[in-house]
């Protein structure tokens, strides 16, 4: 499996996008305190982007594909 190759299936993409939106909404609504808020934003953006583009670098490294 090469980097940049699609390896995230439809259901996985939907879950990632939904989870990313929930995490970012939690940050925007101040539901998370300061030290943890940076991790929430990082994971929210990461899951939103990997869900949108359909490629997960961690899946590539581990040889996983949910397609």
C-alpha positions in Angstrom: 0.0 0.0 0.0 1.4 3.4 -1.0 1.0 6.8 0.8 -1.9 8.8 -0.6 -3.8 5.7 -1.7 -7.4 5.6 -0.6 -7.8 3.2 2.3 -10.8 4.5 4.2 -14.2 3.0 3.4 -17.6 4.7 3.2 -18.8 3.9 6.7 -15.4 4.7 8.2 -15.4 8.0 6.4 -18.8 9.0 7.7 -17.9 8.1 11.3 -14.7 10.1 11.0 -16.4 13.2 9.6 -19.2 13.0 12.2 -16.6 12.5 15.1 -14.5 15.4 13.8 -17.5 17.7 13.6 -18.6 16.7 17.2 -15.1 17.3 18.6 -14.8 20.7 16.8 -18.3 21.7 18.0 -17.3 20.8 21.5 -14.3 23.1 21.2 -16.3 26.0 19.7 -18.9 25.7 22.4 -16.2 25.8 25.1 -17.2 22.3 26.4 -13.5 21.4 26.9 -10.9 23.0 29.2 -7.6 24.4 28.2 -5.0 21.6 28.2 -7.3 19.1 26.6 -8.8 21.5 24.1 -5.7 21.4 21.9 -5.9 17.6 21.6 -9.6 17.9 20.8 -9.0 20.4 18.0 -6.1 18.3 16.7 -8.1 15.1 16.5 -11.2 16.9 15.3 -9.3 18.4 12.3 -7.4 15.1 11.7 -10.5 13.0 11.6 -12.4 15.5 9.5 -9.6 15.7 6.9 -8.9 12.0 6.7 -12.6 11.3 6.4 -13.0 13.9 3.6 -10.0 12.8 1.6 -10.4 9.0 2.2 -6.8 8.4 3.2 -5.4 7.7 6.6 -1.6 7.7 7.0 -1.8 5.5 10.1 -3.8 2.9 8.2 -1.1 3.0 5.5 1.7 2.4 8.0 -0.3 -0.5 9.7 -1.4 -2.0 6.3 -5.1 -1.6 7.1 -7.8 -0.8 4.6 -11.5 -0.5 5.3 -12.5 -0.2 1.6 
